[in-house]
C-alpha cells in the first residue's frame, strides 16, 4: 500500500492537479479568513471552516476523478486487476494519497491562525475541533470521489458524478425537516440519518460524540468497500 501512496502522491505533484487544488484552497481560504475573521476581528472559526467545507465539496473531484478512471481508460489498471495485489490496499492507498493532499492544504491554513492569534485570543480546543471535523468530512467526501472514479473510465464523468452525489447528500439533509409524507413516514428519519453536515457542525462546535465520529468513519469505510467491490467484480470478469 505504501508504494501506491507514494505513486499517487507523485502523480499529484508531477502534474498541475495538486498545485491547482492547493492554490484554489489557499486563495479562497484566505479570502474567507479576511472577510470573516480579520475584518471582524473575530476568533470564531465557524464561518471560515464552513465555507471551506463547501469549497472542498466543489473542488474535491480534482483530487479523485483520475484515481481509477484514467487508469481504466489507459488499461493500466490491469497491473493490479490481474495481479494478486489486494484490492483493498489499492483502494486504501489511493484514498490515503488524496487525503494527504487535503491534509497538506489544511495545514497551510495554520498561517491564518497565527495571524489571528496576534490580534485576538484563540481557544486551542475550538481550533482542534474544527480541524478534526473538517478532516472527517473531507475523508467522507473523498471516499465518494474514489467510488465514482472506480465506476467510470472518464475523468470528467467521474468528476460530475462526484459533485452530483455530494450535492444530493447536501439536498437530502436540507430536505429532511420538510420531507414528511403520510405514505413515507420514515423518510425524514432516513434523510436525517445520512446527514453529514449536521454531524460536522456538532463536532466543529466542540460536541465531539463517539457516535458522530464513528458515523464518519463508518460512512467512509462503507463507500471505500463499495469501490473495492467494483474492482473485485472487474477482476472476476478478467478471469
Protein Blocks (a to p, Z undefined) as FASTA:
>chain_A
ZZmmmmmmmmmmmpmklmmmmmmmmmmmmmmmmmmmmmnopabfklmmmmmmmmmmmmmm
mmmmmmmmmmmmnopmmmmmmpcbdfklmmmmmmmmmmmmmmmmmmmmmmmmmmmmmmpc
cdfklmmmmmmmmmmmmmmmmmmmmmmmmmpccfklmmmmmmmmmmmmmmmmmmmmmmgc
fklmmlmmmmmmmpmklmmmmmmnopacfklmmmmmmmmmmmmmmmmmmmmmmmmmmZZ
